[in-house]
């Protein structure tokens, strides 16, 4: 499911595509801005979005074998909640 399909699914429940588009955009922007500041976004039953630090490291260019220094960086991270994990694993039973 992509963003457009998500908006369509929400608009079916809300009845208005414009409202659904605005809701999805506001939710995504809020999560992105909060995580970028370094704060956690925890949605009970769904999961936690947070900022995670990657340490500097040395990598290898697969074509030449040359060493490449990769600087430290921050990346967004998502940890699914227990309810979400249970729903995903429901089909395995």
PDB file as gemmi writes it, atoms N, CA and C in Angstrom:
CRYST1    1.000    1.000    1.000  90.00  90.00  90.00 P 1                      
ATOM      1  N   UNK A   1       0.860  -1.173   0.000  1.00  0.00           N  
ATOM      2  CA  UNK A   1       0.000   0.000   0.000  1.00  0.00           C  
ATOM      3  C   UNK A   1       0.900   1.227   0.000  1.00  0.00           C  
ATOM      4  N   UNK A   2       0.653   2.129  -0.929  1.00  0.00           N  
ATOM      5  CA  UNK A   2       1.403   3.381  -0.956  1.00  0.00           C  
ATOM      6  C   UNK A   2       0.560   4.501  -0.331  1.00  0.00           C  
ATOM      7  N   UNK A   3       1.100   5.712  -0.331  1.00  0.00           N  
ATOM      8  CA  UNK A   3       0.417   6.835   0.314  1.00  0.00           C  
ATOM      9  C   UNK A   3      -0.952   7.111  -0.314  1.00  0.00           C  
ATOM     10  N   UNK A   4      -1.044   7.053  -1.611  1.00  0.00           N  
ATOM     11  CA  UNK A   4      -2.311   7.313  -2.307  1.00  0.00           C  
ATOM     12  C   UNK A   4      -3.365   6.279  -1.925  1.00  0.00           C  
ATOM     13  N   UNK A   5      -2.962   5.015  -1.870  1.00  0.00           N  
ATOM     14  CA  UNK A   5      -3.890   3.942  -1.482  1.00  0.00           C  
ATOM     15  C   UNK A   5      -4.331   4.092  -0.022  1.00  0.00           C  
ATOM     16  N   UNK A   6      -3.407   4.545   0.828  1.00  0.00           N  
ATOM     17  CA  UNK A   6      -3.751   4.794   2.226  1.00  0.00           C  
ATOM     18  C   UNK A   6      -4.785   5.911   2.336  1.00  0.00           C  
ATOM     19  N   UNK A   7      -4.591   6.981   1.578  1.00  0.00           N  
ATOM     20  CA  UNK A   7      -5.552   8.098   1.567  1.00  0.00           C  
ATOM     21  C   UNK A   7      -6.906   7.618   1.073  1.00  0.00           C  
ATOM     22  N   UNK A   8      -6.918   6.801   0.037  1.00  0.00           N  
ATOM     23  CA  UNK A   8      -8.187   6.269  -0.481  1.00  0.00           C  
ATOM     24  C   UNK A   8      -8.899   5.418   0.561  1.00  0.00           C  
ATOM     25  N   UNK A   9      -8.146   4.578   1.286  1.00  0.00           N  
ATOM     26  CA  UNK A   9      -8.751   3.722   2.314  1.00  0.00           C  
ATOM     27  C   UNK A   9      -9.326   4.565   3.453  1.00  0.00           C  
ATOM     28  N   UNK A  10      -8.630   5.615   3.833  1.00  0.00           N  
ATOM     29  CA  UNK A  10      -9.117   6.482   4.906  1.00  0.00           C  
ATOM     30  C   UNK A  10     -10.308   7.310   4.433  1.00  0.00           C  
ATOM     31  N   UNK A  11     -10.267   7.766   3.184  1.00  0.00           N  
ATOM     32  CA  UNK A  11     -11.387   8.579   2.669  1.00  0.00           C  
ATOM     33  C   UNK A  11     -12.667   7.754   2.570  1.00  0.00           C  
ATOM     34  N   UNK A  12     -12.542   6.438   2.365  1.00  0.00           N  
ATOM     35  CA  UNK A  12     -13.723   5.571   2.356  1.00  0.00           C  
ATOM     36  C   UNK A  12     -14.422   5.602   3.718  1.00  0.00           C  
ATOM     37  N   UNK A  13     -13.641   5.694   4.777  1.00  0.00           N  
ATOM     38  CA  UNK A  13     -14.209   5.723   6.135  1.00  0.00           C  
ATOM     39  C   UNK A  13     -14.651   7.125   6.543  1.00  0.00           C  
ATOM     40  N   UNK A  14     -13.915   8.159   6.085  1.00  0.00           N  
ATOM     41  CA  UNK A  14     -14.252   9.539   6.454  1.00  0.00           C  
ATOM     42  C   UNK A  14     -15.265  10.166   5.502  1.00  0.00           C  
ATOM     43  N   UNK A  15     -15.298   9.656   4.280  1.00  0.00           N  
ATOM     44  CA  UNK A  15     -16.237  10.169   3.293  1.00  0.00           C  
ATOM     45  C   UNK A  15     -15.738  11.344   2.483  1.00  0.00           C  
ATOM     46  N   UNK A  16     -14.541  11.839   2.781  1.00  0.00           N  
ATOM     47  CA  UNK A  16     -14.019  13.018   2.087  1.00  0.00           C  
ATOM     48  C   UNK A  16     -12.529  12.834   1.820  1.00  0.00           C  
ATOM     49  N   UNK A  17     -12.145  12.876   0.551  1.00  0.00           N  
ATOM     50  CA  UNK A  17     -10.755  12.649   0.166  1.00  0.00           C  
ATOM     51  C   UNK A  17      -9.845  13.782   0.640  1.00  0.00           C  
ATOM     52  N   UNK A  18     -10.367  15.013   0.605  1.00  0.00           N  
ATOM     53  CA  UNK A  18      -9.562  16.166   1.019  1.00  0.00           C  
ATOM     54  C   UNK A  18      -9.208  16.070   2.502  1.00  0.00           C  
ATOM     55  N   UNK A  19     -10.160  15.696   3.324  1.00  0.00           N  
ATOM     56  CA  UNK A  19      -9.930  15.544   4.763  1.00  0.00           C  
ATOM     57  C   UNK A  19      -8.955  14.403   5.030  1.00  0.00           C  
ATOM     58  N   UNK A  20      -9.102  13.305   4.315  1.00  0.00           N  
ATOM     59  CA  UNK A  20      -8.218  12.154   4.474  1.00  0.00           C  
ATOM     60  C   UNK A  20      -6.788  12.516   4.080  1.00  0.00           C  
ATOM     61  N   UNK A  21      -6.612  13.241   2.997  1.00  0.00           N  
ATOM     62  CA  UNK A  21      -5.290  13.665   2.540  1.00  0.00           C  
ATOM     63  C   UNK A  21      -4.630  14.548   3.586  1.00  0.00           C  
ATOM     64  N   UNK A  22      -5.383  15.497   4.109  1.00  0.00           N  
ATOM     65  CA  UNK A  22      -4.853  16.404   5.124  1.00  0.00           C  
ATOM     66  C   UNK A  22      -4.479  15.637   6.393  1.00  0.00           C  
ATOM     67  N   UNK A  23      -5.311  14.685   6.803  1.00  0.00           N  
ATOM     68  CA  UNK A  23      -5.043  13.891   8.004  1.00  0.00           C  
ATOM     69  C   UNK A  23      -3.753  13.082   7.851  1.00  0.00           C  
ATOM     70  N   UNK A  24      -3.601  12.411   6.726  1.00  0.00           N  
ATOM     71  CA  UNK A  24      -2.404  11.598   6.494  1.00  0.00           C  
ATOM     72  C   UNK A  24      -1.162  12.487   6.474  1.00  0.00           C  
ATOM     73  N   UNK A  25      -1.233  13.618   5.769  1.00  0.00           N  
ATOM     74  CA  UNK A  25      -0.089  14.526   5.686  1.00  0.00           C  
ATOM     75  C   UNK A  25       0.297  15.080   7.051  1.00  0.00           C  
ATOM     76  N   UNK A  26      -0.688  15.469   7.841  1.00  0.00           N  
ATOM     77  CA  UNK A  26      -0.405  16.022   9.173  1.00  0.00           C  
ATOM     78  C   UNK A  26       0.225  14.968  10.076  1.00  0.00           C  
ATOM     79  N   UNK A  27      -0.290  13.752  10.036  1.00  0.00           N  
ATOM     80  CA  UNK A  27       0.266  12.676  10.867  1.00  0.00           C  
ATOM     81  C   UNK A  27       1.717  12.395  10.479  1.00  0.00           C  
ATOM     82  N   UNK A  28       1.974  12.252   9.184  1.00  0.00           N  
ATOM     83  CA  UNK A  28       3.333  11.954   8.726  1.00  0.00           C  
ATOM     84  C   UNK A  28       4.296  13.092   9.038  1.00  0.00           C  
ATOM     85  N   UNK A  29       3.889  14.336   8.801  1.00  0.00           N  
ATOM     86  CA  UNK A  29       4.744  15.492   9.088  1.00  0.00           C  
ATOM     87  C   UNK A  29       5.061  15.589  10.575  1.00  0.00           C  
ATOM     88  N   UNK A  30       4.065  15.350  11.411  1.00  0.00           N  
ATOM     89  CA  UNK A  30       4.262  15.429  12.855  1.00  0.00           C  
ATOM     90  C   UNK A  30       5.244  14.366  13.334  1.00  0.00           C  
ATOM     91  N   UNK A  31       5.088  13.145  12.851  1.00  0.00           N  
ATOM     92  CA  UNK A  31       6.006  12.068  13.221  1.00  0.00           C  
ATOM     93  C   UNK A  31       7.420  12.397  12.754  1.00  0.00           C  
ATOM     94  N   UNK A  32       7.566  12.851  11.506  1.00  0.00           N  
ATOM     95  CA  UNK A  32       8.888  13.159  10.964  1.00  0.00           C  
ATOM     96  C   UNK A  32       9.571  14.289  11.725  1.00  0.00           C  
ATOM     97  N   UNK A  33       8.850  15.355  12.022  1.00  0.00           N  
ATOM     98  CA  UNK A  33       9.438  16.493  12.730  1.00  0.00           C  
ATOM     99  C   UNK A  33       9.816  16.127  14.156  1.00  0.00           C  
ATOM    100  N   UNK A  34       8.979  15.343  14.821  1.00  0.00           N  
ATOM    101  CA  UNK A  34       9.250  14.945  16.201  1.00  0.00           C  
ATOM    102  C   UNK A  34      10.478  14.046  16.281  1.00  0.00           C  
ATOM    103  N   UNK A  35      10.574  13.069  15.392  1.00  0.00           N  
ATOM    104  CA  UNK A  35      11.721  12.165  15.383  1.00  0.00           C  
ATOM    105  C   UNK A  35      12.992  12.911  14.987  1.00  0.00           C  
ATOM    106  N   UNK A  36      12.900  13.841  14.039  1.00  0.00           N  
ATOM    107  CA  UNK A  36      14.063  14.613  13.614  1.00  0.00           C  
ATOM    108  C   UNK A  36      14.640  15.441  14.767  1.00  0.00           C  
ATOM    109  N   UNK A  37      13.766  15.889  15.684  1.00  0.00           N  
ATOM    110  CA  UNK A  37      14.222  16.653  16.857  1.00  0.00           C  
ATOM    111  C   UNK A  37      14.880  15.745  17.893  1.00  0.00           C  
ATOM    112  N   UNK A  38      14.711  14.445  17.758  1.00  0.00           N  
ATOM    113  CA  UNK A  38      15.306  13.510  18.695  1.00  0.00           C  
ATOM    114  C   UNK A  38      14.322  12.938  19.697  1.00  0.00           C  
ATOM    115  N   UNK A  39      13.045  13.318  19.585  1.00  0.00           N  
ATOM    116  CA  UNK A  39      12.022  12.797  20.487  1.00  0.00           C  
ATOM    117  C   UNK A  39      11.436  11.509  19.932  1.00  0.00           C  
ATOM    118  N   UNK A  40      10.844  10.716  20.822  1.00  0.00           N  
ATOM    119  CA  UNK A  40      10.204   9.455  20.444  1.00  0.00           C  
ATOM    120  C   UNK A  40       8.724   9.685  20.190  1.00  0.00           C  
ATOM    121  N   UNK A  41       8.160   8.963  19.221  1.00  0.00           N  
ATOM    122  CA  UNK A  41       6.715   8.946  18.992  1.00  0.00           C  
ATOM    123  C   UNK A  41       6.256   7.517  19.266  1.00  0.00           C  
ATOM    124  N   UNK A  42       5.496   7.349  20.348  1.00  0.00           N  
ATOM    125  CA  UNK A  42       5.022   6.024  20.732  1.00  0.00           C  
ATOM    126  C   UNK A  42       3.516   5.963  20.548  1.00  0.00           C  
ATOM    127  N   UNK A  43       3.058   5.061  19.712  1.00  0.00           N  
ATOM    128  CA  UNK A  43       1.634   4.857  19.466  1.00  0.00           C  
ATOM    129  C   UNK A  43       1.292   3.483  20.043  1.00  0.00           C  
ATOM    130  N   UNK A  44       0.568   3.496  21.152  1.00  0.00           N  
ATOM    131  CA  UNK A  44       0.253   2.264  21.872  1.00  0.00           C  
ATOM    132  C   UNK A  44      -0.411   1.239  20.953  1.00  0.00           C  
ATOM    133  N   UNK A  45       0.127   0.031  20.963  1.00  0.00           N  
ATOM    134  CA  UNK A  45      -0.416  -1.046  20.151  1.00  0.00           C  
ATOM    135  C   UNK A  45       0.118  -1.064  18.732  1.00  0.00           C  
ATOM    136  N   UNK A  46       0.729   0.030  18.295  1.00  0.00           N  
ATOM    137  CA  UNK A  46       1.248   0.100  16.934  1.00  0.00           C  
ATOM    138  C   UNK A  46       2.765   0.007  16.935  1.00  0.00           C  
ATOM    139  N   UNK A  47       3.431   0.951  17.625  1.00  0.00           N  
ATOM    140  CA  UNK A  47       4.882   0.909  17.665  1.00  0.00           C  
ATOM    141  C   UNK A  47       5.491   2.228  18.070  1.00  0.00           C  
ATOM    142  N   UNK A  48       6.822   2.278  17.982  1.00  0.00           N  
ATOM    143  CA  UNK A  48       7.582   3.450  18.392  1.00  0.00           C  
ATOM    144  C   UNK A  48       8.478   3.888  17.240  1.00  0.00           C  
ATOM    145  N   UNK A  49       8.419   5.182  16.925  1.00  0.00           N  
ATOM    146  CA  UNK A  49       9.319   5.799  15.963  1.00  0.00           C  
ATOM    147  C   UNK A  49      10.357   6.569  16.768  1.00  0.00           C  
ATOM    148  N   UNK A  50      11.644   6.402  16.435  1.00  0.00           N  
ATOM    149  CA  UNK A  50      12.680   7.117  17.165  1.00  0.00           C  
ATOM    150  C   UNK A  50      13.898   7.365  16.293  1.00  0.00           C  
ATOM    151  N   UNK A  51      14.742   8.267  16.771  1.00  0.00           N  
ATOM    152  CA  UNK A  51      15.978   8.615  16.084  1.00  0.00           C  
ATOM    153  C   UNK A  51      17.085   7.743  16.652  1.00  0.00           C  
ATOM    154  N   UNK A  52      17.868   7.126  15.786  1.00  0.00           N  
ATOM    155  CA  UNK A  52      18.932   6.225  16.208  1.00  0.00           C  
ATOM    156  C   UNK A  52      20.251   6.682  15.584  1.00  0.00           C  
ATOM    157  N   UNK A  53      21.328   6.557  16.350  1.00  0.00           N  
ATOM    158  CA  UNK A  53      22.636   6.987  15.858  1.00  0.00           C  
ATOM    159  C   UNK A  53      23.402   5.806  15.281  1.00  0.00           C  
ATOM    160  N   UNK A  54      23.993   6.030  14.116  1.00  0.00           N  
ATOM    161  CA  UNK A  54      24.883   5.029  13.518  1.00  0.00           C  
ATOM    162  C   UNK A  54      26.314   5.510  13.730  1.00  0.00           C  
ATOM    163  N   UNK A  55      27.144   4.649  14.238  1.00  0.00           N  
ATOM    164  CA  UNK A  55      28.541   5.000  14.480  1.00  0.00           C  
ATOM    165  C   UNK A  55      29.306   5.096  13.168  1.00  0.00           C  
ATOM    166  N   UNK A  56      30.401   5.859  13.210  1.00  0.00           N  
ATOM    167  CA  UNK A  56      31.287   5.933  12.045  1.00  0.00           C  
ATOM    168  C   UNK A  56      31.907   4.557  11.840  1.00  0.00           C  
ATOM    169  N   UNK A  57      32.170   4.218  10.596  1.00  0.00           N  
ATOM    170  CA  UNK A  57      32.738   2.905  10.312  1.00  0.00           C  
ATOM    171  C   UNK A  57      33.542   2.954   9.024  1.00  0.00           C  
ATOM    172  N   UNK A  58      34.275   1.890   8.775  1.00  0.00           N  
ATOM    173  CA  UNK A  58      35.024   1.750   7.531  1.00  0.00           C  
ATOM    174  C   UNK A  58      34.337   0.678   6.706  1.00  0.00           C  
ATOM    175  N   UNK A  59      34.024   1.019   5.459  1.00  0.00           N  
ATOM    176  CA  UNK A  59      33.381   0.076   4.544  1.00  0.00           C  
ATOM    177  C   UNK A  59      34.331  -0.217   3.390  1.00  0.00           C  
ATOM    178  N   UNK A  60      33.941  -1.135   2.552  1.00  0.00           N  
ATOM    179  CA  UNK A  60      34.757  -1.493   1.385  1.00  0.00           C  
ATOM    180  C   UNK A  60      33.969  -1.268   0.109  1.00  0.00           C  
ATOM    181  N   UNK A  61      34.621  -0.700  -0.896  1.00  0.00           N  
ATOM    182  CA  UNK A  61      34.037  -0.573  -2.218  1.00  0.00           C  
ATOM    183  C   UNK A  61      34.103  -1.965  -2.840  1.00  0.00           C  
ATOM    184  N   UNK A  62      32.936  -2.575  -3.158  1.00  0.00           N  
ATOM    185  CA  UNK A  62      32.971  -3.946  -3.678  1.00  0.00           C  
ATOM    186  C   UNK A  62      33.666  -4.076  -5.033  1.00  0.00           C  
ATOM    187  N   UNK A  63      33.686  -3.010  -5.804  1.00  0.00           N  
ATOM    188  CA  UNK A  63      34.316  -3.090  -7.128  1.00  0.00           C  
ATOM    189  C   UNK A  63      35.837  -3.045  -7.034  1.00  0.00           C  
ATOM    190  N   UNK A  64      36.367  -2.181  -6.139  1.00  0.00           N  
ATOM    191  CA  UNK A  64      37.821  -2.000  -6.084  1.00  0.00           C  
ATOM    192  C   UNK A  64      38.447  -2.565  -4.819  1.00  0.00           C  
ATOM    193  N   UNK A  65      37.650  -2.787  -3.793  1.00  0.00           N  
ATOM    194  CA  UNK A  65      38.185  -3.272  -2.523  1.00  0.00           C  
ATOM    195  C   UNK A  65      38.772  -2.165  -1.668  1.00  0.00           C  
ATOM    196  N   UNK A  66      38.701  -0.916  -2.160  1.00  0.00           N  
ATOM    197  CA  UNK A  66      39.262   0.220  -1.430  1.00  0.00           C  
ATOM    198  C   UNK A  66      38.437   0.512  -0.176  1.00  0.00           C  
ATOM    199  N   UNK A  67      39.140   0.921   0.881  1.00  0.00           N  
ATOM    200  CA  UNK A  67      38.462   1.278   2.129  1.00  0.00           C  
ATOM    201  C   UNK A  67      37.811   2.650   1.991  1.00  0.00           C  
ATOM    202  N   UNK A  68      36.613   2.769   2.542  1.00  0.00           N  
ATOM    203  CA  UNK A  68      35.873   4.032   2.499  1.00  0.00           C  
ATOM    204  C   UNK A  68      35.439   4.357   3.921  1.00  0.00           C  
ATOM    205  N   UNK A  69      35.741   5.573   4.370  1.00  0.00           N  
ATOM    206  CA  UNK A  69      35.295   6.001   5.695  1.00  0.00           C  
ATOM    207  C   UNK A  69      33.862   6.490   5.597  1.00  0.00           C  
ATOM    208  N   UNK A  70      32.967   5.867   6.356  1.00  0.00           N  
ATOM    209  CA  UNK A  70      31.560   6.254   6.399  1.00  0.00           C  
ATOM    210  C   UNK A  70      31.358   7.030   7.699  1.00  0.00           C  
ATOM    211  N   UNK A  71      30.959   8.311   7.610  1.00  0.00           N  
ATOM    212  CA  UNK A  71      30.815   9.114   8.825  1.00  0.00           C  
ATOM    213  C   UNK A  71      29.616   8.676   9.667  1.00  0.00           C  
ATOM    214  N   UNK A  72      29.628   9.071  10.927  1.00  0.00           N  
ATOM    215  CA  UNK A  72      28.499   8.801  11.821  1.00  0.00           C  
ATOM    216  C   UNK A  72      27.273   9.546  11.285  1.00  0.00           C  
ATOM    217  N   UNK A  73      26.085   8.976  11.506  1.00  0.00           N  
ATOM    218  CA  UNK A  73      24.860   9.615  11.032  1.00  0.00           C  
ATOM    219  C   UNK A  73      23.688   9.196  11.916  1.00  0.00           C  
ATOM    220  N   UNK A  74      22.582   9.856  11.719  1.00  0.00           N  
ATOM    221  CA  UNK A  74      21.355   9.503  12.422  1.00  0.00           C  
ATOM    222  C   UNK A  74      20.369   8.944  11.413  1.00  0.00           C  
ATOM    223  N   UNK A  75      19.588   7.946  11.853  1.00  0.00           N  
ATOM    224  CA  UNK A  75      18.590   7.323  10.985  1.00  0.00           C  
ATOM    225  C   UNK A  75      17.287   7.165  11.763  1.00  0.00           C  
ATOM    226  N   UNK A  76      16.149   7.211  11.085  1.00  0.00           N  
ATOM    227  CA  UNK A  76      14.888   6.927  11.776  1.00  0.00           C  
ATOM    228  C   UNK A  76      14.762   5.420  11.994  1.00  0.00           C  
ATOM    229  N   UNK A  77      14.137   5.046  13.104  1.00  0.00           N  
ATOM    230  CA  UNK A  77      13.986   3.633  13.436  1.00  0.00           C  
ATOM    231  C   UNK A  77      12.546   3.398  13.897  1.00  0.00           C  
ATOM    232  N   UNK A  78      12.000   2.240  13.550  1.00  0.00           N  
ATOM    233  CA  UNK A  78      10.656   1.870  13.975  1.00  0.00           C  
ATOM    234  C   UNK A  78      10.706   0.527  14.674  1.00  0.00           C  
ATOM    235  N   UNK A  79      10.081   0.460  15.859  1.00  0.00           N  
ATOM    236  CA  UNK A  79       9.947  -0.799  16.579  1.00  0.00           C  
ATOM    237  C   UNK A  79       8.462  -1.107  16.694  1.00  0.00           C  
ATOM    238  N   UNK A  80       7.995  -2.187  16.108  1.00  0.00           N  
ATOM    239  CA  UNK A  80       6.568  -2.515  16.185  1.00  0.00           C  
ATOM    240  C   UNK A  80       6.149  -2.876  17.603  1.00  0.00           C  
ATOM    241  N   UNK A  81       4.907  -2.535  17.943  1.00  0.00           N  
ATOM    242  CA  UNK A  81       4.343  -2.867  19.243  1.00  0.00           C  
ATOM    243  C   UNK A  81       3.855  -4.299  19.293  1.00  0.00           C  
ATOM    244  N   UNK A  82       3.525  -4.756  20.489  1.00  0.00           N  
ATOM    245  CA  UNK A  82       3.103  -6.148  20.697  1.00  0.00           C  
ATOM    246  C   UNK A  82       1.836  -6.484  19.909  1.00  0.00           C  
ATOM    247  N   UNK A  83       0.858  -5.562  19.902  1.00  0.00           N  
ATOM    248  CA  UNK A  83      -0.389  -5.827  19.173  1.00  0.00           C  
ATOM    249  C   UNK A  83      -0.144  -5.942  17.673  1.00  0.00           C  
ATOM    250  N   UNK A  84       0.734  -5.080  17.144  1.00  0.00           N  
ATOM    251  CA  UNK A  84       1.059  -5.101  15.721  1.00  0.00           C  
ATOM    252  C   UNK A  84       1.767  -6.408  15.366  1.00  0.00           C  
ATOM    253  N   UNK A  85       2.728  -6.813  16.202  1.00  0.00           N  
ATOM    254  CA  UNK A  85       3.439  -8.079  15.965  1.00  0.00           C  
ATOM    255  C   UNK A  85       2.473  -9.255  15.985  1.00  0.00           C  
ATOM    256  N   UNK A  86       1.556  -9.246  16.944  1.00  0.00           N  
ATOM    257  CA  UNK A  86       0.584 -10.337  17.057  1.00  0.00           C  
ATOM    258  C   UNK A  86      -0.306 -10.407  15.815  1.00  0.00           C  
ATOM    259  N   UNK A  87      -0.724  -9.260  15.301  1.00  0.00           N  
ATOM    260  CA  UNK A  87      -1.569  -9.221  14.106  1.00  0.00           C  
ATOM    261  C   UNK A  87      -0.810  -9.762  12.892  1.00  0.00           C  
ATOM    262  N   UNK A  88       0.437  -9.381  12.741  1.00  0.00           N  
ATOM    263  CA  UNK A  88       1.249  -9.841  11.612  1.00  0.00           C  
ATOM    264  C   UNK A  88       1.506 -11.343  11.695  1.00  0.00           C  
ATOM    265  N   UNK A  89       1.716 -11.850  12.905  1.00  0.00           N  
ATOM    266  CA  UNK A  89       2.019 -13.266  13.096  1.00  0.00           C  
ATOM    267  C   UNK A  89       0.774 -14.139  13.190  1.00  0.00           C  
ATOM    268  N   UNK A  90      -0.395 -13.543  13.146  1.00  0.00           N  
ATOM    269  CA  UNK A  90      -1.650 -14.283  13.243  1.00  0.00           C  
ATOM    270  C   UNK A  90      -1.796 -15.334  12.153  1.00  0.00           C  
ATOM    271  N   UNK A  91      -1.332 -15.045  10.952  1.00  0.00           N  
ATOM    272  CA  UNK A  91      -1.440 -15.957   9.831  1.00  0.00           C  
ATOM    273  C   UNK A  91      -0.557 -17.173   9.952  1.00  0.00           C  
ATOM    274  N   UNK A  92       0.443 -17.149  10.845  1.00  0.00           N  
ATOM    275  CA  UNK A  92       1.382 -18.274  10.990  1.00  0.00           C  
ATOM    276  C   UNK A  92       0.827 -19.392  11.844  1.00  0.00           C  
ATOM    277  N   UNK A  93      -0.245 -19.144  12.563  1.00  0.00           N  
ATOM    278  CA  UNK A  93      -0.800 -20.146  13.481  1.00  0.00           C  
ATOM    279  C   UNK A  93      -1.632 -21.181  12.762  1.00  0.00           C  
TER     280      UNK A  93                                                      
END                                                                             
